[in-house]
Amino acid sequence: MVNTEVTLEIAPGVEVTSVITKSSAEKLQLSLNKEAYIVIKATDVMVAVE
C-alpha cells in the first residue's frame, strides 16, 4: 500500500492536509484544482505552538 498526501484549501489561505492511499486518490480522480470535499471525524484534535 502506497500513501499520498492531499492538501485541500477550505477557505482562502486555510488548508487541510491528509494522507490517503494512492489507490483512493486514483479512485477519486484527484488532480490539481479539482473541487473536492472533506469530512472530518475525530474524537481528539491536538494543536500546539512553541
Secondary structure, 3 states (H helix, E strand, C coil): CCEEEEEEEEECCEEEEEEEEHHHHHHCCCCCCCCCCCCCCCCCCCCCCC
